[in-house]
Amino acid sequence: MTSLRYGKLTPRRVAHAVAWRYRRVRLRVRRRLAAFGRHAKPEPLPPFPDLAATPVVVGIGPANFAGQAWEWKRAAEKHLDGVSCEVFAAVGTGLQFPADRLIESRWYTVREWQDRQEQRVLEEYTHLIAEAVRPVFGLKYGDTLAADLPTLRAAGKPVAILLHGSEIRRPDAHAEKYPYSPFRDRRWELGRVLQDQSVRLGRIVAAFDGPKFVSTPDLLDDVPDAVWLPVVVDPDVWVSTFPLLERERPIVLHVPSASRMKGSELIDPTMDKLAAEGLVEYRRLSGIEPDAMPSLVAEADIVLDQFALGSFGVAAVQSLSAGRVTVGHVMPHVRARVGVELPIVEATPDTLRAVLLDLLDNREAARATAAAGRRYAMAVHDGRASAQVLAGFLGRPLAALGKAAS
C-alpha cells in the first residue's frame, strides 16, 4: 500500500503520520484557547458584602464543619456587645451549611480573589478565627494557615485557631487511650492518612502562640493548652412535641455522619437483632440533608450517637436539645471535662443491648433523663457559654440581659 504523500505506508510511517497530525491539532487548539482567553471578558469576583459597622468584626473560616462557624457567629453577635462576624467557607462536596460567603474552590488559585481576600482579612476584620489550620488567603502563600501567619502577624492581626476533630486528633494516641477506637485497625487507609495529617498540622498548632479552641472536650487530649468552645444548637429548632417512649416499639434513630468513625458497624448487629425481635424500630439512615434532621430526631424516642470516638459532638447535642433519650459512649475523663453531669446514657458496643432493654423496662426514668438532657443543652450549648469563651479573645463584655434574651 502506498500514498502520494508518505510513499509506502509501513506501520512506523503510519504511527509518525498520526503523531504529526495529533501535534498539529493540539497546537491549533491551544492557540485558539489562548486567543479566546486574551479576548474573553474576565469573570467577576464573587461578592464581598459590606460588613457591619461594629467595634469588633470577626472573620471565621474557612471550614464551617457541621455549620458550627455559623452558630458561633450567631452566639457571639447575640451575647457579646459590639460584635459582628462574617463566616467564609469553602464549598465542599458534602453537606452545605449556611455562611455569609460560600467560596468555590477554583477561586483559591485566582490571584485577584486572593488579593481581595487578603485585603478583607487584614483591613476589614478586627479579629480572625482560623478553622482547622486551613489557609485563609486561598492558596496565595501555601496550603495551611502556617503560610499565612507571617502576613497576619506583620499586620498585627489578632488570630485564634479553632480545631474541630480529625485534622488534629492523633490516631495512634487515640487507639491507645480509647478501647473502641476506629484507629486500632492499623490497616485502615484513612487512619494512616489522618495520622500523617495530624502530625503535620500538630506541629503548626504546637508552635502557634495565640489562643486555641477545640469544639469537643476529647480534643484536649491532643491540644492540652486549648480551651473547649462548646458547639451551639438552637433550642427552638431542636424541640419535639412527640410523646416520648409511649409506643410499644420505640423508634431508635442512628444517623452517622461517618459510620466507621461513629462505630456504626459495631452496633448494627445488636440493633438489627432487637428490631427482628420486635422490641424496637431501628431507623439507620445516612446522607440526610441538615434541614431534614430536626423532624427525624423529634419523632424518635431514642437517638444513638457514637460508640467509637469516646466523645460527643453536634449530633448528640441536637438530640439532647430535642429532649430525646440520647445514648452513646463517652469516656469518663471526657465527661469530667464538661464540668456538669452529661445526660448522655452511657453504652458501649458490648453493653448496648442491656442498656436499651433497661431503658424500655424503666421508661419513666428514661423520660427524666431526656428532660435533663434538654436542660443541659439549653444551659451549655445554646450559645451563651460559647460566647463567654470567645469574650476573652475578642475583648468584649457579655451583652445586657435584654439583648441576650431577645
Number of C-alpha atoms within 10 A of each C-alpha: 6 9 8 7 7 11 10 12 15 12 9 9 13 13 12 12 14 12 12 12 12 12 12 11 12 12 12 12 12 11 12 12 13 12 11 11 11 10 9 10 8 8 6 8 11 12 9 12 9 7 14 13 10 13 12 20 21 26 24 28 26 26 24 24 17 19 21 22 29 23 22 26 22 18 25 27 21 21 27 24 20 18 23 21 26 22 24 22 27 20 19 12 6 8 14 17 18 16 23 14 18 18 18 12 14 11 16 20 13 14 14 13 19 19 13 14 19 19 13 15 18 19 11 16 20 19 21 23 23 21 25 24 23 22 22 32 26 27 20 19 17 14 16 18 24 19 17 20 17 12 14 18 12 9 11 12 17 17 23 21 22 25 25 23 18 16 20 24 24 22 23 16 15 20 17 12 13 17 15 20 22 20 27 17 11 13 9 11 11 10 20 16 11 19 20 14 16 21 16 13 19 19 12 15 23 13 9 15 11 12 17 23 23 26 23 22 21 26 23 18 16 18 18 12 13 21 19 21 24 26 26 30 26 18 20 11 13 20 20 20 9 14 13 22 20 10 10 11 15 18 21 23 21 25 22 20 16 12 15 17 18 27 23 21 14 17 20 15 12 16 22 16 14 17 17 12 10 13 17 23 20 23 17 15 12 12 11 13 11 12 9 9 15 16 14 15 27 24 18 26 27 27 25 26 27 31 29 25 23 24 23 23 19 19 22 23 29 29 32 33 31 29 31 31 29 28 25 24 25 24 18 11 13 19 19 12 15 15 9 10 12 19 21 24 19 17 19 22 20 12 13 20 17 11 16 20 13 13 18 18 11 11 14 13 13 22 19 13 21 26 18 21 28 23 17 19 26 21 12 19 24 23 29 22 19 22 27 18 17 24 18 11 16 21 12 19 16 19 18 11 9 8 13 16 9 7
